Amino acid sequence: MAGNLGYDWIVGGSLPELGRHSAAKHEIFDAYVGAYIRTLTKSHRTRALNLTIVDGFCGGGRYTLDGGQVDGSPLRMLAAVDRVRAEVAAARTLGIAINVDFVFVDANRNHIDFLRDLLESEGHGSRIGRDIHILTSKFEEVSGDVIARIQARGRAHRSLFFLDQYGWSSVTFATIRKIMAALQNPEVVLTFMVDHLVNLLNDRMIDTAGLAAVDLGRSDVQDMLQMKQMRGWKRFIQNTLYEHIQRNTGADYYTPFFIHPEGGSNRDYWLLHLSKHHSAREEMGKIHWGMENTFEHFGRAGFNSLGFNPSEDVRKDMLDFGFNDNARTRSENAVVDQLARMLHARAAAGKGPLTKKELFASHCNEAPVIGEIVDAALVELRKAQDVIITGKDGALRRSVKTFAWDDEIKVSREPGLFSVFDQRAA
Ligand SMILES: C[S@@+](CC[C@H](N)C(=O)[O-])C[C@H]1O[C@@H](n2cnc3c(N)ncnc32)[C@H](O)[C@@H]1O
């Protein structure tokens, strides 16, 4: 897709060519749907899972890539669910009902006609109106109905919203807040063309509908325009926007990842995963690490990667963060270091122990950190006798390498000879 805009489908017409960055995005969607269902069906007590998958900007569903044909997001999601359903059925002798409803929305009638045609030719025709619902509309205009449909399916409201918009203003933050507030377990994967916004930003945009959609008022824009005068302004504005998104979408957990489209880096965009639960953040974080170099995180390694000090050059230490082994090692080292400082400062301030979940919740949103990385850091701090880790029942976690979310971490009164605190926290 040239410059991320303008995929077009018409029945009988030629297929659009899929950009490589979009192929990577499809991999993420597919992997996340699988991981989500696998996680929620893990418990043998679970007899049924009701899930609604909303593809709010679904497109026509088929592309060309490297001379062949590949599926778009709606068909990828259908296939991902079929795959994991078969996998779970094979593993669970007692059986489990995985009831997934799909809602495909697109504002362009031609695209919807194309998708309907494709679904029929792929043998899904009889499902339309049953577990596949197709809506020709702007997502914003049907979001209330979609929420009501999810609410009507039971109390858990398990739902994944893939909002793959062009640009950055077709999904208002008010709608995301509505999704987060009205549903118990919603997750949103939002495409946000951050460079598009940052590059365009000028004072003529103040008070336009686009900026109002993402709750950016006059003073926000003026502040960001002032930043444009500074060294490293782009990262500065991106960080400001990211903080703004965190404050205004009503989600507790975020995973910000950069996508660099091929052929130039000034059209970068974010794939933002917004959720209300740490385990959702964790699963998405794992997928990003699993896909290594496909995505980049845009901060430093470890915790607080986006936190900036106005007196520092924002570029200092800021590395684009490929998800490979080197990045992993950097992240693990950084977390040991930062955990040491953090726990030391807490102890000095007379604060009590904190759980792994609290630790993760207060720091994971800005960083490519996942539970496994925190676990590795805790093992190292325990080995150095800097921390004592106990289970919910008070039992010492002496030798385990994986910790539960409720395990408590406290600073040891008698650090060992090789204390990381002594070396790094002082
Ligand atoms: C980037 S394409 C989607 C591609 C699709 N998610 C995929 O990965 O295969 C964006 C689609 O959003 C549709 N669209 C644009 N504005 C929209 C809106 N406000 N609401 C719903 N769909 C919209 C376009 O017609 C286009 O088909």
The ligand as an SDF file (V2000), in Angstrom:
LIG
                    3D

 27 29  0  0  0  0  0  0  0  0999 V2000
   -5.8600   -0.6140    6.3480 C   0  0  0  0  0  0  0  0  0  0  0  0
   -7.3340   -1.1620    5.5730 S   0  0  0  0  0  0  0  0  0  0  0  0
   -7.7340   -2.5520    6.5330 C   0  0  0  0  0  0  0  0  0  0  0  0
   -7.0040   -3.7200    6.2910 C   0  0  0  0  0  0  0  0  0  0  0  0
   -7.4090   -4.9100    7.0930 C   0  0  0  0  0  0  0  0  0  0  0  0
   -7.5260   -4.6350    8.5220 N   0  0  0  0  0  0  0  0  0  0  0  0
   -6.3440   -5.9760    6.8940 C   0  0  0  0  0  0  0  0  0  0  0  0
   -5.4110   -5.9940    7.6570 O   0  0  0  0  0  0  0  0  0  0  0  0
   -6.4760   -6.7710    5.9630 O   0  0  0  0  0  0  0  0  0  0  0  0
   -8.4810   -0.0320    6.2080 C   0  0  0  0  0  0  0  0  0  0  0  0
   -9.9270   -0.2970    5.8480 C   0  0  0  0  0  0  0  0  0  0  0  0
  -10.6850    0.5780    6.6600 O   0  0  0  0  0  0  0  0  0  0  0  0
  -11.8050    1.0360    5.9140 C   0  0  0  0  0  0  0  0  0  0  0  0
  -12.2140    2.2900    6.5800 N   0  0  0  0  0  0  0  0  0  0  0  0
  -11.7420    3.5400    6.4070 C   0  0  0  0  0  0  0  0  0  0  0  0
  -12.3290    4.3780    7.2970 N   0  0  0  0  0  0  0  0  0  0  0  0
  -13.1650    3.6200    8.0440 C   0  0  0  0  0  0  0  0  0  0  0  0
  -14.0140    3.8820    9.1600 C   0  0  0  0  0  0  0  0  0  0  0  0
  -14.1260    5.1140    9.6480 N   0  0  0  0  0  0  0  0  0  0  0  0
  -14.6950    2.8700    9.7130 N   0  0  0  0  0  0  0  0  0  0  0  0
  -14.5770    1.6030    9.2330 C   0  0  0  0  0  0  0  0  0  0  0  0
  -13.8040    1.2850    8.1680 N   0  0  0  0  0  0  0  0  0  0  0  0
  -13.1110    2.2890    7.5920 C   0  0  0  0  0  0  0  0  0  0  0  0
  -11.2860    1.1830    4.5100 C   0  0  0  0  0  0  0  0  0  0  0  0
  -12.3550    1.0980    3.6050 O   0  0  0  0  0  0  0  0  0  0  0  0
  -10.3080    0.0000    4.4120 C   0  0  0  0  0  0  0  0  0  0  0  0
  -10.9590   -1.1260    3.8780 O   0  0  0  0  0  0  0  0  0  0  0  0
  1  2  1  0
  2  3  1  0
  2 10  1  0
  3  4  1  0
  4  5  1  0
  5  6  1  0
  5  7  1  0
  7  8  2  0
  7  9  1  0
 10 11  1  0
 11 12  1  0
 11 26  1  0
 12 13  1  0
 13 14  1  0
 13 24  1  0
 14 15  1  0
 14 23  1  0
 15 16  2  0
 16 17  1  0
 17 18  1  0
 17 23  2  0
 18 19  1  0
 18 20  2  0
 20 21  1  0
 21 22  2  0
 22 23  1  0
 24 25  1  0
 24 26  1  0
 26 27  1  0
M  CHG  2   2   1   9  -1
M  END
$$$$
